[in-house]
Every structure is written in structure tokens, then in C-alpha cells.
Amino acid sequence: MTSAPPVTTQGIFHNAKSAGVFQVHPFVTPVFGFYASNDNRVERTLQLTKDAMNNAGNHYEPIVYHDADHGFMRLGDDPDNTNPANKDAMKASLLRLSQQLAKLQR
């Protein structure tokens, strides 16, 4: 039997599909959120997620990228994309991910 290395960080790009009360259990892995401001699900659910994570004592760092669209990671790399905020959000997200991963290698 093989064992997987422990999870040391999480990155999420979507929140819950509906706004409702949900419970989050305590855990030690930090979670980094990557969200687009032009995604109504973020507006409906981000505060609930923040509250649930805070109430559980979990580390949660969400960032909302201004004027970016839902799917900005894909759209930012699409040559037909007409929204420059998607490319900016994609680049900023990749930089943030690489910085977090570099911290794990120390």
C-alpha cells in the first residue's frame, strides 16, 4: 500500500453553488481562494464561506479579482478573450500559487 503525502495547502476557485448555511469542520491546511468579481456565485456565497471558515478556526485567504469573469484561469489564456482583467487575474493567481508552493519547499 502506498501513502500519499499530507495535504499542506488548498486552492479553490469556486464557492458553494447556493447561498445557505453550511458547517465547516476544523482542519490545519490553509485554504487560498481565487475568485472573479464578475461571478454572482461569489457575491452570494463568499461571506458565508468566510464566516464558516472563521467559525471553525480555519485559515482562509480569499482574493476576488476585480472585473475578472467566471473561468478567468481558462479565459486568461484564450487568445479570443476580450476582457484584459481575465489575463491579469490568471497571472496574479499563478504568481500567488507559485509563492505559496515556494513556501512549502522551505
Secondary structure, 3 states (H helix, E strand, C coil): CCCCCCCCCEEECCCCCCCCCCCCCCCCCCEEEEEEEECHHHHHHHHHHHHHHHHCCCCEEEEEEEEEECCHHHHCCCCCCCCHHHHHHHHHHHHHHHHHHHHHCC
